Amino acid sequence: MKQESTNRQRKIIHIDMDAFYASVEQRDNPDYRGKPIVVGGPPQGRGGVVATASYEARKFGIKSAMPSKKALELCPEVIFVKPHFEAYKEVSTRIREIFRRYTDLIEPLSLDEAYLDVTEDKQNIGSAIKIAQLIKAAIKEELHLTASAGVSLNKFVAKTASDMNKPDGLTFIAPEAVSEFMEQLPVEKFFGVGRVTAEKMKGMGLHTGADLKKLDEAQMVRYFGKAGRFYYQIVRGEDNRQVEPHRETKSLAAEDTFAADLTGVADMNAALEKLAGTVSKRLERYQLKGRTVTLKIKYSDFKIITRNHSFPHPVGTFDIILETAKNLLAATDLHDKKIRLLGISISNFGEIVRKQKNDSTGQLLLFTDQSSQ
């Protein structure tokens, strides 16, 4: 990172679509509008998982990653909707086309959110707030969806701000207000602070950013490990990360959560065959090969393990991926085990990734098209 880029005050926007999957479904199906819907697996057999809940469903306490059975208990009239990922991808592409009217410095985080650096914008508007307003208005007018935006001097503060007034919100944190904003923020609202860490902090009497600022960097690291250094910086509003339009692809993955737990090796191998087919097709699409194949297993008790095998040379064919995944599975203890989820990923692309062409969005978009995501 060049020194001048860290010294220059930047204008960063974080755009986050509101209940994206559920909102697309409600837009495209009038019968779902105004009703509590969940995009994800229905509670058949062992049950699925909530991918996204509409705001009507969230009023009942339904959240992403919640078991579908729990969602049904909270709201017996909830409607379960099968995900339509092709539709979500198409909408995501159109959203990024709107972004590019104002800047090419776009860093997608997922289908429904992205960072934009508008320090210098294509239309010479000059105001990040005005650009965020124009983007939100275009998304609403052209796509009939709403987005929330956070505007500030760096990525961390902008992302935190975008979550302050959902849905359809716009929050601006001025540079001179960052310090006070971070001090008043509850620790569980800090991006990167998970539930377990937040509880640990509260147990130590650390409830807000102001409490965290009382600790020096050495104390932060002692209490929270390597993440402590990150917490020390963000509580002071310090984040010099640049918006990276072409982040290096680290891995490509596909996984599936099953309606009923798998108990037989034949069924497990059949699931791996399907996943290997998905992964190999995506590798072919992006003209990629990797040296490491990783198998992910989630058991019925929610325990997760991963096993991997690295090759001396890049691989990417269906046969090799499937054979490797089967061997990795066979090497685990399958006695009396019930498997809830299986996943296959390819990584360790090395220099290969930087030679590939990006797709029309300017980013290698790698999806895990399953209801558990």
PyMOL commands that set and color helices and strands:
alter all, ss='L'
color gray80, all
select helices_A, chain A and resi 3-7+20-28+30-32+55-58+68-74+85-99+128-143+155-162+175-184+187-189+195-203+209-212+217-224+227-234+265-285+318-330+350-355
alter helices_A, ss='H'
color red, helices_A
select strands_A, chain A and resi 12-17+37-40+50-53+79-81+106-110+113-117+147-152+170-172+251-262+290-299+304-315+339-347
alter strands_A, ss='S'
color yellow, strands_A
deselect
rebuild
show_as cartoon
